[in-house]
Amino acid sequence: MEIIKFKRNDILELKKPHPCGSKQFKILRIGSDVRIVCQGCGRDMVLDRIKLEKATKKILFSEEEGGEQ
C-alpha cells in the first residue's frame, strides 16, 4: 500500500459518505491524527492517519499542485 501525502487544505473524496450525504472533506490539521471537516454540513472530526488513508478514494484538490492528481 502506498503512503498518501496529505497536505493542509487538501480536499479529499472518501469511499463512504458522511451521514449528511457528502463525500468531500477538507484537511485542517495533519499529524498521527488528522483533523478533517465535512464540506456538506461543516462537522469536524479527528481520524487516525492510517484509517484516513484506507478511507480515501482520491484527492480532489491540492493547493500546491492546483488541481487533480
C-alpha positions as CSV (number, residue, x, y, z in Angstrom):
1,M,0.0,0.0,0.0
2,E,1.3,3.4,-1.0
3,I,1.5,6.1,1.7
4,I,-0.7,9.1,0.7
5,K,0.9,12.5,1.1
6,F,-1.7,14.7,2.8
7,K,-1.3,18.5,2.9
8,R,-3.2,21.1,4.8
9,N,-6.3,22.4,2.9
10,D,-6.5,19.4,0.6
11,I,-10.0,18.3,-0.4
12,L,-10.5,14.5,-0.2
13,E,-13.1,12.3,-1.6
14,L,-13.8,9.3,0.8
15,K,-15.2,5.9,-0.1
16,K,-18.2,6.2,2.2
17,P,-20.4,9.3,2.5
18,H,-20.9,11.2,5.7
19,P,-24.4,10.9,7.2
20,C,-25.3,14.2,5.6
21,G,-24.6,12.7,2.2
22,S,-21.3,14.5,1.3
23,K,-18.2,12.5,0.4
24,Q,-15.9,15.6,0.3
25,F,-13.7,16.6,3.3
26,K,-11.1,19.3,3.8
27,I,-8.0,18.6,5.9
28,L,-7.4,21.1,8.8
29,R,-4.6,19.5,10.7
30,I,-2.1,16.7,10.0
31,G,-0.1,14.5,12.4
32,S,-0.5,11.0,13.6
33,D,-4.2,12.0,13.9
34,V,-5.7,14.0,11.0
35,R,-8.5,16.6,11.6
36,I,-11.0,16.9,8.7
37,V,-14.1,18.9,8.2
38,C,-17.1,17.8,6.1
39,Q,-17.8,20.1,3.1
40,G,-21.5,19.3,3.3
41,C,-22.5,20.1,6.9
42,G,-19.3,21.6,8.4
43,R,-18.9,18.8,11.1
44,D,-15.3,18.3,12.0
45,M,-13.7,15.1,13.2
46,V,-10.3,13.5,14.1
47,L,-9.3,10.3,12.5
48,D,-6.1,8.1,12.8
49,R,-3.9,8.7,9.7
50,I,-4.0,5.0,8.8
51,K,-7.8,4.9,8.9
52,L,-8.0,8.0,6.7
53,E,-5.5,6.6,4.2
54,K,-7.7,3.5,3.9
55,A,-10.9,5.5,3.6
56,T,-9.6,7.9,1.0
57,K,-10.7,7.4,-2.6
58,K,-8.8,10.3,-4.2
59,I,-7.5,13.8,-3.6
60,L,-9.8,16.2,-5.5
61,F,-7.9,19.4,-4.9
62,S,-4.4,20.2,-3.6
63,E,-3.4,23.9,-3.2
64,E,0.3,23.2,-4.1
65,E,-0.5,21.5,-7.3
66,G,-3.6,23.5,-8.1
67,G,-5.9,20.6,-9.1
68,E,-6.4,16.9,-9.6
69,Q,-3.8,14.3,-9.1
